[in-house]
Structures are given as structure tokens and as C-alpha cells.
């Protein structure tokens, strides 16, 4: 999991957080692989690219996102910088 990350509650707050990050509107996120964890959870391997808002320096990251969905509603989003750690936390192995 990302260290010292903020706790964000709700979809609007999640979208606001993403918009506040220092790469402006250049963020592109592509889902690469999905893992059904059960218990209303899914782990997604993600490839993200962006450019620094001021510098234009390209940034690339491959991480994992764990989503919890209840009754069709997104209720939790947990980020992992280490994909293996995300699978371990979800009791899965690649």
C-alpha cells in the first residue's frame, strides 16, 4: 500500500483527489489484468502514465488497485505500489 496515503471517503472525494495530483489532466490509466477476490472485491493491475504539470517530464507506474463494490456501488479503493503485495493481501498468487 502507498505509505501515509490519505483516507478518502466517497466517489466525489476520490475524483477530487485524483484531480489534485501534480500531473494535471495528463494522467492516463489502463487496466492490464483483473483478479476476482470474492467478497465483493477485485484487484486490478494498472499501468499509469502522466507528465509533470510544470516540467512535462513523463512518469510511468505499474501498480495494483483493490476495489470493493457493494450492491453495485464503489465503496473502497486501496492502492498498492507493489503488485505482489496486493495479491498477497488478497490471498492470491500470480
C-alpha positions as a Python dict, from the first residue, in 0.01 Angstrom:
ca = {
    (1, 'X'): (0, 0, 0),
    (2, 'X'): (118, 354, -57),
    (3, 'X'): (271, 479, 269),
    (4, 'X'): (100, 765, 451),
    (5, 'X'): (-169, 795, 187),
    (6, 'X'): (-480, 993, 268),
    (7, 'X'): (-806, 833, 366),
    (8, 'X'): (-1061, 944, 112),
    (9, 'X'): (-1429, 870, 151),
    (10, 'X'): (-1677, 872, -133),
    (11, 'X'): (-1666, 894, -509),
    (12, 'X'): (-1664, 1273, -526),
    (13, 'X'): (-1370, 1291, -284),
    (14, 'X'): (-1185, 1023, -484),
    (15, 'X'): (-1230, 1216, -808),
    (16, 'X'): (-1124, 1539, -638),
    (17, 'X'): (-810, 1372, -504),
    (18, 'X'): (-711, 1246, -848),
    (19, 'X'): (-769, 1592, -997),
    (20, 'X'): (-545, 1749, -728),
    (21, 'X'): (-237, 1542, -819),
    (22, 'X'): (58, 1731, -974),
    (23, 'X'): (23, 1597, -1329),
    (24, 'X'): (-288, 1791, -1416),
    (25, 'X'): (-507, 1634, -1678),
    (26, 'X'): (-236, 1422, -1839),
    (27, 'X'): (-300, 1111, -1625),
    (28, 'X'): (-393, 803, -1828),
    (29, 'X'): (-474, 476, -1656),
    (30, 'X'): (-508, 141, -1831),
    (31, 'X'): (-629, -177, -1662),
    (32, 'X'): (-399, -466, -1756),
    (33, 'X'): (-535, -762, -1557),
    (34, 'X'): (-827, -834, -1324),
    (35, 'X'): (-836, -1074, -1026),
    (36, 'X'): (-1172, -1168, -872),
    (37, 'X'): (-1102, -1180, -499),
    (38, 'X'): (-1458, -1258, -394),
    (39, 'X'): (-1630, -1090, -101),
    (40, 'X'): (-1722, -804, -336),
    (41, 'X'): (-1355, -726, -412),
    (42, 'X'): (-1143, -715, -725),
    (43, 'X'): (-771, -647, -767),
    (44, 'X'): (-668, -471, -1088),
    (45, 'X'): (-314, -442, -1224),
    (46, 'X'): (-287, -90, -1361),
    (47, 'X'): (-44, 87, -1595),
    (48, 'X'): (-49, 464, -1537),
    (49, 'X'): (128, 733, -1739),
    (50, 'X'): (138, 1110, -1692),
    (51, 'X'): (353, 1420, -1746),
    (52, 'X'): (468, 1661, -1477),
    (53, 'X'): (240, 1964, -1484),
    (54, 'X'): (523, 2216, -1480),
    (55, 'X'): (816, 2016, -1614),
    (56, 'X'): (648, 1797, -1874),
    (57, 'X'): (865, 1507, -1755),
    (58, 'X'): (696, 1174, -1836),
    (59, 'X'): (610, 945, -1545),
    (60, 'X'): (512, 579, -1568),
    (61, 'X'): (398, 337, -1299),
    (62, 'X'): (266, -17, -1286),
    (63, 'X'): (78, -77, -962),
    (64, 'X'): (-234, -250, -829),
    (65, 'X'): (-569, -119, -716),
    (66, 'X'): (-809, -311, -492),
    (67, 'X'): (-1174, -216, -524),
    (68, 'X'): (-1464, -313, -301),
    (69, 'X'): (-1812, -289, -451),
    (70, 'X'): (-2133, -346, -255),
    (71, 'X'): (-2474, -365, -419),
    (72, 'X'): (-2324, -220, -736),
    (73, 'X'): (-2174, 80, -552),
    (74, 'X'): (-1800, 154, -527),
    (75, 'X'): (-1722, 177, -153),
    (76, 'X'): (-1344, 133, -116),
    (77, 'X'): (-1029, 187, -320),
    (78, 'X'): (-690, 72, -192),
    (79, 'X'): (-367, 134, -383),
    (80, 'X'): (-56, -85, -382),
    (81, 'X'): (275, 23, -533),
    (82, 'X'): (385, -344, -527),
    (83, 'X'): (164, -579, -728),
    (84, 'X'): (286, -888, -542),
    (85, 'X'): (190, -724, -212),
    (86, 'X'): (-162, -661, -345),
    (87, 'X'): (-200, -1026, -442),
    (88, 'X'): (-63, -1139, -106),
    (89, 'X'): (-304, -911, 81),
    (90, 'X'): (-591, -1056, -123),
    (91, 'X'): (-466, -1413, -55),
    (92, 'X'): (-389, -1470, -423),
    (93, 'X'): (-70, -1567, -602),
    (94, 'X'): (19, -1495, -962),
}
